[in-house]
C-alpha cells in the first residue's frame, strides 16, 4: 500500500514537472516594432518625435533617384538626418519622378534595376532594410501588372545584399491584391519572405478582411505594415471613401493594433505620416502632428502603445525562467 502511494506521488510529480514549465514558458507574443513613414527630414528635429523614442523610419525614393542631382540631394539630406538621429531606415523604391510621363510609367529592366540598387547599397552601406517596390499592385504604379518582374527585382536584391531584410513588395489591401501576390510568389525566392502591407481600408473602415486576405495569399513569411494609419483629410480623387477627422484618426490608430494582433507574423508597423504639408487644402493628411508640429489624439494613442510595449519588453527581459518541479524522494 505504501509503495503504491509513493508510486502515485512520483507520477504526479513527473506530470507537474512536464506540464507546469511548458505552460509557464508559453510567453505572450513579442509586440511588433513601431516605425514612422515620412519623407521630410524635419521630423527628426521635432521634440515630440524624439519623445516617442522610435528607432525605425521608412522613406520611399524613385528607383532612378541617383541619376538626377536634385533627387539625389533630397535623398542624401534625408538619409544623413536619419543617421544623425540614430534611427534605422527602411529604404523603398517606386516609380521614377521624372517630369516625363513616359519615363514615370516605365518599369525598368531587371539588370537596369539591379545596377541602380547596387548604387544605393554603395552610397548607403549602413542600410540593412530594403523595400523592393512601394504599392506595387496599385495601378497608379507601372508595376500593377508586372508582379513577376518585381519578384525578379526582389530576388536580385536578396542575392546582392546578404543578411539584409528585404520586403518583397508593399501591396494595398484591395480586392486584386491576393491575385497579385500569388503571381509574385510564382517567381520569387520562397525563403525569408517579408511582405509589406498598406492596410488603410481595414484601418479606416474598422474591418479585418484585407489583412486576412494577405495572410491567406502569403502563408509564409513575416508581415510588415509598411504604411498604415488613420485619415484626417483625403482629397486624392480615390473612389474608396473614408471618414476623416482627428477623432476618427485616433480610433483608426487603435484599429491598426487590432489588425497586428491577428497574427504573430506581423512584426513591424510603420505609421504614415508625421506632419502634414503646408497647404490649406492638402490632398492627404494622416499626420500624427498638426501643421504647427503639435500632437494630435492619434499621436497620444500611438505613444500609449509604444510605452505599453516597452514595459512588456522590460518584463520579458527581466523575467527568470520557471523552476522545474523537484522529484519526490522515494
C-alpha positions as a Markdown table, in Angstrom:
| # | Residue | x | y | z |
|---|---|---|---|---|
| 1 | Unk | 0.0 | 0.0 | 0.0 |
| 2 | Unk | 2.8 | 2.4 | 1.0 |
| 3 | Unk | 4.7 | 1.5 | -2.2 |
| 4 | Unk | 1.6 | 2.2 | -4.4 |
| 5 | Unk | 1.1 | 5.6 | -2.6 |
| 6 | Unk | 4.8 | 6.5 | -3.3 |
| 7 | Unk | 4.5 | 5.5 | -6.9 |
| 8 | Unk | 1.3 | 7.6 | -7.4 |
| 9 | Unk | 3.2 | 10.6 | -5.8 |
| 10 | Unk | 6.1 | 10.2 | -8.1 |
| 11 | Unk | 3.9 | 10.0 | -11.2 |
| 12 | Unk | 2.0 | 13.2 | -10.1 |
| 13 | Unk | 5.4 | 15.0 | -9.6 |
| 14 | Unk | 6.5 | 13.9 | -13.1 |
| 15 | Unk | 3.3 | 15.2 | -14.6 |
| 16 | Unk | 3.8 | 18.6 | -12.8 |
| 17 | Unk | 7.4 | 18.7 | -13.9 |
| 18 | Unk | 6.4 | 18.2 | -17.6 |
| 19 | Unk | 3.2 | 20.3 | -17.7 |
| 20 | Unk | 3.8 | 23.3 | -15.5 |
| 21 | Unk | 7.1 | 24.6 | -17.1 |
| 22 | Unk | 5.6 | 24.2 | -20.6 |
| 23 | Unk | 2.7 | 26.4 | -19.6 |
| 24 | Unk | 4.9 | 28.8 | -17.8 |
| 25 | Unk | 7.3 | 29.1 | -20.7 |
| 26 | Unk | 4.5 | 29.9 | -23.1 |
| 27 | Unk | 5.1 | 33.7 | -23.3 |
| 28 | Unk | 2.9 | 36.3 | -24.8 |
| 29 | Unk | 3.7 | 37.2 | -28.4 |
| 30 | Unk | 6.5 | 39.6 | -28.9 |
| 31 | Unk | 5.0 | 43.1 | -29.7 |
| 32 | Unk | 5.7 | 44.5 | -33.2 |
| 33 | Unk | 8.4 | 47.1 | -33.8 |
| 34 | Unk | 7.0 | 50.6 | -34.4 |
| 35 | Unk | 8.2 | 52.9 | -37.0 |
| 36 | Unk | 7.2 | 56.1 | -38.8 |
| 37 | Unk | 6.9 | 56.6 | -42.6 |
| 38 | Unk | 7.9 | 60.2 | -43.5 |
| 39 | Unk | 9.5 | 61.9 | -46.5 |
| 40 | Unk | 10.5 | 65.1 | -44.7 |
| 41 | Unk | 13.7 | 65.1 | -42.6 |
| 42 | Unk | 12.5 | 67.9 | -40.4 |
| 43 | Unk | 10.7 | 65.2 | -38.4 |
| 44 | Unk | 14.0 | 64.2 | -36.7 |
| 45 | Unk | 14.3 | 67.6 | -35.1 |
| 46 | Unk | 10.8 | 67.6 | -33.6 |
| 47 | Unk | 10.8 | 67.1 | -29.8 |
| 48 | Unk | 7.6 | 65.0 | -30.0 |
| 49 | Unk | 9.3 | 62.6 | -32.4 |
| 50 | Unk | 12.2 | 62.4 | -30.0 |
| 51 | Unk | 9.9 | 61.7 | -27.1 |
| 52 | Unk | 8.5 | 58.6 | -28.8 |
| 53 | Unk | 12.0 | 57.1 | -29.0 |
| 54 | Unk | 11.1 | 55.5 | -32.3 |
| 55 | Unk | 14.1 | 53.8 | -33.9 |
| 56 | Unk | 12.7 | 52.8 | -37.3 |
| 57 | Unk | 11.6 | 55.0 | -40.2 |
| 58 | Unk | 10.6 | 54.4 | -43.8 |
| 59 | Unk | 11.2 | 56.6 | -46.8 |
| 60 | Unk | 10.4 | 56.0 | -50.5 |
| 61 | Unk | 12.5 | 57.1 | -53.4 |
| 62 | Unk | 12.3 | 56.7 | -57.1 |
| 63 | Unk | 14.2 | 53.7 | -58.5 |
| 64 | Unk | 16.3 | 56.1 | -60.5 |
| 65 | Unk | 16.8 | 58.9 | -57.9 |
| 66 | Unk | 20.6 | 58.7 | -58.0 |
| 67 | Unk | 20.6 | 59.6 | -61.7 |
| 68 | Unk | 19.4 | 63.2 | -61.0 |
| 69 | Unk | 21.2 | 65.7 | -58.9 |
| 70 | Unk | 18.1 | 67.2 | -57.3 |
| 71 | Unk | 16.6 | 63.9 | -56.2 |
| 72 | Unk | 20.0 | 62.6 | -55.1 |
| 73 | Unk | 20.5 | 65.7 | -52.9 |
| 74 | Unk | 17.0 | 65.3 | -51.4 |
| 75 | Unk | 17.6 | 61.7 | -50.5 |
| 76 | Unk | 21.1 | 62.4 | -49.1 |
| 77 | Unk | 19.6 | 65.1 | -46.9 |
| 78 | Unk | 17.0 | 62.6 | -45.5 |
| 79 | Unk | 19.5 | 59.8 | -45.1 |
| 80 | Unk | 22.0 | 62.0 | -43.4 |
| 81 | Unk | 19.4 | 63.4 | -40.9 |
| 82 | Unk | 18.1 | 59.9 | -40.2 |
| 83 | Unk | 21.6 | 58.5 | -39.5 |
| 84 | Unk | 22.4 | 61.5 | -37.2 |
| 85 | Unk | 19.2 | 60.8 | -35.3 |
| 86 | Unk | 20.3 | 57.2 | -34.7 |
| 87 | Unk | 17.3 | 55.6 | -36.5 |
| 88 | Unk | 17.2 | 52.7 | -38.8 |
| 89 | Unk | 15.9 | 53.4 | -42.3 |
| 90 | Unk | 13.7 | 51.1 | -44.4 |
| 91 | Unk | 14.5 | 52.4 | -47.9 |
| 92 | Unk | 12.0 | 51.6 | -50.6 |
| 93 | Unk | 11.7 | 52.1 | -54.3 |
| 94 | Unk | 8.9 | 53.3 | -56.6 |
| 95 | Unk | 8.2 | 54.9 | -60.0 |
| 96 | Unk | 10.5 | 57.4 | -61.5 |
| 97 | Unk | 9.8 | 61.1 | -60.5 |
| 98 | Unk | 10.8 | 62.3 | -64.0 |
| 99 | Unk | 8.6 | 65.1 | -65.4 |
| 100 | Unk | 8.2 | 62.9 | -68.5 |
| 101 | Unk | 5.1 | 60.8 | -68.1 |
| 102 | Unk | 6.5 | 58.1 | -70.4 |
| 103 | Unk | 9.5 | 57.7 | -68.0 |
| 104 | Unk | 7.3 | 57.6 | -64.9 |
| 105 | Unk | 5.2 | 54.8 | -66.4 |
| 106 | Unk | 8.2 | 52.7 | -67.4 |
| 107 | Unk | 9.2 | 49.6 | -65.4 |
| 108 | Unk | 13.0 | 49.2 | -65.6 |
| 109 | Unk | 14.5 | 46.0 | -66.8 |
| 110 | Unk | 15.9 | 43.6 | -64.2 |
| 111 | Unk | 19.5 | 44.3 | -65.0 |
| 112 | Unk | 18.9 | 48.0 | -65.1 |
| 113 | Unk | 17.1 | 47.9 | -61.7 |
| 114 | Unk | 19.8 | 45.8 | -60.1 |
| 115 | Unk | 22.5 | 48.1 | -61.3 |
| 116 | Unk | 20.7 | 51.1 | -59.7 |
| 117 | Unk | 20.2 | 49.1 | -56.5 |
| 118 | Unk | 23.9 | 48.5 | -56.2 |
| 119 | Unk | 24.5 | 52.2 | -56.4 |
| 120 | Unk | 22.2 | 52.8 | -53.4 |
| 121 | Unk | 23.8 | 50.0 | -51.5 |
| 122 | Unk | 27.2 | 51.5 | -52.1 |
| 123 | Unk | 26.1 | 55.0 | -51.2 |
| 124 | Unk | 24.3 | 54.0 | -48.0 |
| 125 | Unk | 26.2 | 50.9 | -46.8 |
| 126 | Unk | 24.7 | 51.2 | -43.3 |
| 127 | Unk | 21.2 | 50.5 | -44.6 |
| 128 | Unk | 20.1 | 46.9 | -43.9 |
| 129 | Unk | 16.3 | 47.2 | -44.6 |
| 130 | Unk | 15.1 | 47.5 | -48.2 |
| 131 | Unk | 11.7 | 47.6 | -49.8 |
| 132 | Unk | 11.6 | 46.3 | -53.4 |
| 133 | Unk | 8.7 | 48.3 | -54.7 |
| 134 | Unk | 6.1 | 50.6 | -53.0 |
| 135 | Unk | 2.4 | 49.9 | -53.6 |
| 136 | Unk | 3.3 | 47.5 | -56.4 |
| 137 | Unk | -0.2 | 46.3 | -57.0 |
| 138 | Unk | -1.7 | 49.8 | -57.3 |
| 139 | Unk | -2.4 | 50.8 | -60.9 |
| 140 | Unk | -1.0 | 54.2 | -60.3 |
| 141 | Unk | 2.3 | 52.3 | -60.3 |
| 142 | Unk | 3.7 | 50.9 | -63.6 |
| 143 | Unk | 4.1 | 47.5 | -61.8 |
| 144 | Unk | 0.4 | 47.0 | -61.5 |
| 145 | Unk | 0.5 | 44.1 | -64.0 |
| 146 | Unk | 4.2 | 43.2 | -63.5 |
| 147 | Unk | 4.2 | 41.1 | -60.4 |
| 148 | Unk | 6.7 | 38.6 | -61.8 |
| 149 | Unk | 9.1 | 41.4 | -62.8 |
| 150 | Unk | 9.0 | 42.8 | -59.3 |
| 151 | Unk | 9.7 | 39.3 | -58.0 |
| 152 | Unk | 12.9 | 39.2 | -60.0 |
| 153 | Unk | 13.9 | 42.6 | -58.6 |
| 154 | Unk | 13.4 | 41.1 | -55.1 |
| 155 | Unk | 15.4 | 38.0 | -56.0 |
| 156 | Unk | 18.3 | 40.2 | -57.1 |
| 157 | Unk | 18.3 | 42.5 | -54.1 |
| 158 | Unk | 18.4 | 39.3 | -51.9 |
| 159 | Unk | 21.3 | 37.9 | -53.9 |
| 160 | Unk | 23.3 | 41.2 | -53.6 |
| 161 | Unk | 22.5 | 42.0 | -50.0 |
| 162 | Unk | 23.4 | 39.1 | -47.8 |
| 163 | Unk | 21.9 | 39.4 | -44.3 |
| 164 | Unk | 19.6 | 42.2 | -45.3 |
| 165 | Unk | 15.9 | 42.4 | -44.5 |
| 166 | Unk | 14.2 | 42.8 | -47.9 |
| 167 | Unk | 10.5 | 43.5 | -48.2 |
| 168 | Unk | 9.2 | 41.6 | -51.2 |
| 169 | Unk | 6.8 | 44.4 | -52.2 |
| 170 | Unk | 4.3 | 46.7 | -50.4 |
| 171 | Unk | 0.7 | 46.0 | -51.5 |
| 172 | Unk | -2.6 | 47.7 | -50.9 |
| 173 | Unk | -5.4 | 45.8 | -49.2 |
| 174 | Unk | -7.6 | 46.0 | -52.4 |
| 175 | Unk | -9.6 | 43.1 | -53.9 |
| 176 | Unk | -6.9 | 42.5 | -56.6 |
| 177 | Unk | -4.2 | 42.1 | -54.0 |
| 178 | Unk | -4.3 | 38.3 | -53.5 |
| 179 | Unk | -4.0 | 37.6 | -57.2 |
| 180 | Unk | -1.0 | 40.0 | -57.5 |
| 181 | Unk | 0.7 | 38.3 | -54.5 |
| 182 | Unk | 0.1 | 34.8 | -55.9 |
| 183 | Unk | 1.7 | 35.9 | -59.2 |
| 184 | Unk | 4.7 | 37.3 | -57.4 |
| 185 | Unk | 5.2 | 34.1 | -55.4 |
| 186 | Unk | 5.5 | 32.0 | -58.6 |
| 187 | Unk | 8.8 | 33.7 | -59.4 |
| 188 | Unk | 10.1 | 34.9 | -56.0 |
| 189 | Unk | 12.5 | 33.1 | -53.7 |
| 190 | Unk | 10.4 | 31.5 | -51.1 |
| 191 | Unk | 12.7 | 31.7 | -48.1 |
| 192 | Unk | 12.9 | 34.5 | -45.6 |
| 193 | Unk | 10.0 | 36.3 | -47.1 |
| 194 | Unk | 8.8 | 39.7 | -45.8 |
| 195 | Unk | 5.5 | 41.0 | -47.1 |
| 196 | Unk | 4.7 | 44.7 | -46.9 |
| 197 | Unk | 1.0 | 45.8 | -46.5 |
| 198 | Unk | -0.7 | 49.1 | -46.7 |
| 199 | Unk | -4.0 | 48.3 | -44.9 |
| 200 | Unk | -5.7 | 51.7 | -44.9 |
| 201 | Unk | -9.0 | 50.2 | -45.9 |
| 202 | Unk | -9.0 | 47.8 | -42.9 |
| 203 | Unk | -7.8 | 50.5 | -40.5 |
| 204 | Unk | -10.2 | 53.2 | -41.6 |
| 205 | Unk | -13.3 | 51.1 | -42.2 |
| 206 | Unk | -12.6 | 49.1 | -39.0 |
| 207 | Unk | -12.6 | 45.7 | -40.8 |
| 208 | Unk | -10.0 | 42.9 | -41.0 |
| 209 | Unk | -10.7 | 41.3 | -44.4 |
| 210 | Unk | -7.8 | 42.9 | -46.3 |
| 211 | Unk | -5.2 | 41.9 | -43.7 |
| 212 | Unk | -6.6 | 38.4 | -43.5 |
| 213 | Unk | -6.6 | 38.1 | -47.3 |
| 214 | Unk | -2.8 | 38.7 | -47.3 |
| 215 | Unk | -2.2 | 36.2 | -44.6 |
| 216 | Unk | -4.0 | 33.6 | -46.7 |
| 217 | Unk | -2.4 | 34.6 | -50.0 |
| 218 | Unk | 1.1 | 34.7 | -48.5 |
| 219 | Unk | 1.1 | 31.8 | -45.9 |
| 220 | Unk | 4.8 | 32.0 | -45.3 |
| 221 | Unk | 7.0 | 34.9 | -44.0 |
| 222 | Unk | 6.8 | 38.0 | -41.9 |
| 223 | Unk | 4.2 | 40.7 | -42.5 |
| 224 | Unk | 5.2 | 44.4 | -42.1 |
| 225 | Unk | 2.6 | 47.1 | -42.2 |
| 226 | Unk | 4.9 | 49.4 | -44.2 |
| 227 | Unk | 2.3 | 52.1 | -44.4 |
| 228 | Unk | -0.9 | 52.5 | -42.3 |
| 229 | Unk | -2.8 | 54.8 | -40.1 |
| 230 | Unk | -6.0 | 56.9 | -39.7 |
| 231 | Unk | -7.1 | 59.6 | -42.1 |
| 232 | Unk | -7.8 | 63.2 | -41.2 |
| 233 | Unk | -8.2 | 64.5 | -44.7 |
| 234 | Unk | -8.1 | 62.8 | -48.1 |
| 235 | Unk | -8.8 | 64.6 | -51.4 |
| 236 | Unk | -6.8 | 62.5 | -53.8 |
| 237 | Unk | -9.7 | 61.5 | -56.1 |
| 238 | Unk | -10.0 | 57.9 | -54.9 |
| 239 | Unk | -13.3 | 56.1 | -55.3 |
| 240 | Unk | -12.8 | 54.4 | -51.9 |
| 241 | Unk | -14.4 | 56.7 | -49.4 |
| 242 | Unk | -13.2 | 57.0 | -45.8 |
| 243 | Unk | -14.4 | 59.2 | -43.0 |
| 244 | Unk | -11.8 | 61.8 | -41.9 |
| 245 | Unk | -11.2 | 63.8 | -38.8 |
| 246 | Unk | -8.9 | 63.8 | -35.8 |
| 247 | Unk | -11.3 | 61.7 | -33.7 |
| 248 | Unk | -11.6 | 59.1 | -36.5 |
| 249 | Unk | -7.8 | 59.0 | -36.9 |
| 250 | Unk | -7.3 | 58.2 | -33.2 |
| 251 | Unk | -9.8 | 55.4 | -33.4 |
| 252 | Unk | -8.3 | 54.0 | -36.7 |
| 253 | Unk | -4.8 | 54.0 | -35.0 |
| 254 | Unk | -6.2 | 51.7 | -32.3 |
| 255 | Unk | -7.6 | 49.5 | -35.1 |
| 256 | Unk | -4.1 | 49.1 | -36.6 |
| 257 | Unk | -3.0 | 47.4 | -33.4 |
| 258 | Unk | -6.0 | 45.1 | -33.5 |
| 259 | Unk | -5.0 | 44.2 | -37.1 |
| 260 | Unk | -1.5 | 43.5 | -35.9 |
| 261 | Unk | -2.8 | 41.1 | -33.3 |
| 262 | Unk | -4.4 | 38.9 | -36.0 |
| 263 | Unk | -1.1 | 37.1 | -36.4 |
| 264 | Unk | 2.3 | 36.8 | -34.7 |
| 265 | Unk | 3.7 | 37.1 | -38.2 |
| 266 | Unk | 3.1 | 40.9 | -38.1 |
| 267 | Unk | 6.5 | 42.1 | -36.9 |
| 268 | Unk | 6.6 | 45.8 | -37.8 |
| 269 | Unk | 4.2 | 48.7 | -38.2 |
| 270 | Unk | 5.1 | 51.9 | -39.9 |
| 271 | Unk | 2.6 | 54.7 | -39.4 |
| 272 | Unk | 2.3 | 57.2 | -42.2 |
| 273 | Unk | 3.0 | 60.1 | -41.7 |
| 274 | Unk | 4.5 | 62.7 | -39.3 |
| 275 | Unk | 3.5 | 66.2 | -40.3 |
| 276 | Unk | 1.1 | 67.5 | -43.0 |
| 277 | Unk | 2.2 | 69.6 | -45.9 |
| 278 | Unk | 2.0 | 73.4 | -45.5 |
| 279 | Unk | -1.1 | 73.5 | -47.7 |
| 280 | Unk | -4.6 | 74.9 | -46.7 |
| 281 | Unk | -6.2 | 72.1 | -48.9 |
| 282 | Unk | -3.9 | 69.0 | -48.6 |
| 283 | Unk | -4.7 | 66.0 | -50.8 |
| 284 | Unk | -3.7 | 63.6 | -48.0 |
| 285 | Unk | -3.3 | 64.1 | -44.3 |
| 286 | Unk | -2.8 | 61.2 | -41.9 |
| 287 | Unk | -0.2 | 63.0 | -39.9 |
| 288 | Unk | 0.4 | 62.4 | -36.2 |
| 289 | Unk | 1.1 | 66.1 | -35.5 |
| 290 | Unk | -0.7 | 69.2 | -36.8 |
| 291 | Unk | 0.9 | 71.7 | -39.2 |
| 292 | Unk | 2.5 | 73.5 | -36.2 |
| 293 | Unk | 4.1 | 70.3 | -35.0 |
| 294 | Unk | 1.8 | 69.7 | -32.0 |
| 295 | Unk | 0.5 | 66.2 | -31.2 |
| 296 | Unk | -2.9 | 65.1 | -32.4 |
| 297 | Unk | -5.0 | 62.5 | -30.5 |
| 298 | Unk | -3.6 | 59.7 | -32.7 |
| 299 | Unk | -0.1 | 60.6 | -31.5 |
| 300 | Unk | -1.2 | 60.1 | -27.9 |
| 301 | Unk | -2.8 | 56.7 | -28.8 |
| 302 | Unk | 0.5 | 55.6 | -30.5 |
| 303 | Unk | 2.5 | 56.8 | -27.6 |
| 304 | Unk | 0.4 | 54.8 | -25.2 |
| 305 | Unk | 1.0 | 51.6 | -27.2 |
| 306 | Unk | 4.8 | 52.3 | -27.5 |
| 307 | Unk | 5.0 | 52.7 | -23.7 |
| 308 | Unk | 3.0 | 49.5 | -23.2 |
| 309 | Unk | 5.2 | 47.6 | -25.5 |
| 310 | Unk | 8.3 | 49.0 | -23.8 |
| 311 | Unk | 7.0 | 47.8 | -20.3 |
| 312 | Unk | 6.2 | 44.4 | -21.8 |
| 313 | Unk | 9.7 | 44.1 | -23.3 |
| 314 | Unk | 11.3 | 45.1 | -20.0 |
| 315 | Unk | 9.3 | 42.5 | -18.1 |
| 316 | Unk | 10.3 | 39.8 | -20.6 |
| 317 | Unk | 13.9 | 40.8 | -20.3 |
| 318 | Unk | 14.0 | 40.6 | -16.5 |
| 319 | Unk | 11.7 | 37.5 | -16.1 |
| 320 | Unk | 13.5 | 34.5 | -14.8 |
| 321 | Unk | 13.0 | 31.1 | -16.4 |
| 322 | Unk | 10.5 | 28.9 | -14.4 |
| 323 | Unk | 11.9 | 26.5 | -11.9 |
| 324 | Unk | 11.4 | 22.8 | -12.6 |
| 325 | Unk | 9.5 | 20.8 | -10.1 |
| 326 | Unk | 11.7 | 18.6 | -8.0 |
| 327 | Unk | 11.0 | 14.8 | -7.9 |
| 328 | Unk | 9.7 | 13.4 | -4.7 |
| 329 | Unk | 12.3 | 11.3 | -2.8 |
| 330 | Unk | 11.4 | 7.7 | -2.5 |
